[in-house]
Amino acid sequence: MRYVRQTAIGEENVDLASSWEEVSQVLEVKACREDREECDRQVKQMLTTAETDAEKRVLFKQFTDYLSQRELELEGGKDSPEYKRSQDRIKYRKTFHARH
């Protein structure tokens, strides 16, 4: 799993982990705070640029598809603390951006 960030000399691919489960763990580590903040910034930017209801529905469909995948991967599924944290983040973003 990776994301792209801008540097002084152009775009750079940043490899975080080999699976979604590892990404969640990596982004919780204090040393990876900058990566977590950049990922959050990029998600917020996607939400902000989704102007129409249809664009927002597509974006949140991607989020719910991610949750479905996490449910299958994690021990405990929907009862897993990691699943619940991801679900809470998505609920917050959906609620916040539905009002704006």
C-alpha positions in Angstrom: 0.0 0.0 0.0 1.3 3.4 -0.9 0.5 7.0 -1.4 2.0 9.8 -3.5 3.4 13.0 -2.0 4.8 16.1 -3.5 8.5 16.9 -3.0 10.7 19.7 -4.1 11.7 17.6 -7.2 8.3 16.1 -8.0 6.1 13.3 -6.9 7.3 10.5 -4.7 5.7 7.1 -4.0 5.7 6.3 -0.3 5.3 2.6 0.5 3.6 2.1 3.9 2.9 -1.7 4.1 2.0 -4.7 2.1 -1.7 -5.0 3.3 -4.5 -2.8 4.7 -4.0 -4.4 8.1 -0.4 -3.4 8.2 -1.2 0.1 7.0 -3.5 0.6 10.0 -0.8 -0.6 12.3 2.0 1.5 10.7 -0.1 4.7 10.8 -0.7 4.3 14.5 3.1 4.4 15.2 4.2 7.8 16.4 7.2 7.8 14.0 4.8 7.6 11.1 2.7 10.6 12.2 3.8 12.6 9.1 2.5 9.8 6.8 -0.8 9.6 8.7 -1.3 13.4 8.4 -0.5 13.4 4.7 -3.0 10.5 4.1 -5.6 12.4 6.1 -4.9 15.6 4.2 -5.3 13.8 0.9 -8.6 12.2 2.0 -9.9 15.6 3.1 -8.9 17.0 -0.2 -10.8 14.3 -2.1 -13.9 15.0 0.1 -13.6 18.7 -0.5 -13.3 18.4 -4.3 -16.3 16.0 -4.5 -18.8 18.7 -5.3 -21.9 16.9 -6.4 -23.9 14.4 -4.4 -23.1 11.7 -7.0 -19.3 12.3 -6.6 -19.7 12.1 -2.8 -21.7 8.9 -3.1 -18.9 7.3 -5.2 -16.3 8.4 -2.7 -18.2 7.0 0.3 -18.9 3.8 -1.7 -15.1 3.4 -1.9 -14.9 3.9 1.9 -17.6 1.3 2.6 -15.9 -1.1 0.2 -12.7 -0.6 2.2 -14.6 -1.4 5.4 -16.0 -4.5 3.9 -12.6 -5.7 2.9 -11.3 -4.9 6.4 -14.1 -6.8 8.0 -13.0 -9.9 6.1 -9.3 -9.4 6.9 -9.5 -8.7 10.6 -9.8 -11.2 13.3 -13.2 -10.5 14.9 -14.5 -8.7 11.8 -16.8 -5.8 12.7 -16.0 -6.4 16.4 -12.3 -5.7 15.9 -11.1 -2.5 17.5 -9.2 -1.6 14.3 -12.4 -2.1 12.3 -14.3 0.1 14.7 -11.7 2.9 14.5 -11.8 2.9 10.7 -15.6 2.9 10.8 -15.7 5.8 13.2 -13.3 7.8 11.0 -15.5 7.2 8.0 -18.7 8.1 9.9 -17.1 11.3 11.1 -16.0 12.4 7.7 -19.4 11.5 6.1 -21.3 13.5 8.8 -18.9 16.4 8.6 -18.9 16.7 4.8 -22.7 16.1 4.5 -23.1 19.4 6.4 -20.7 21.4 4.3 
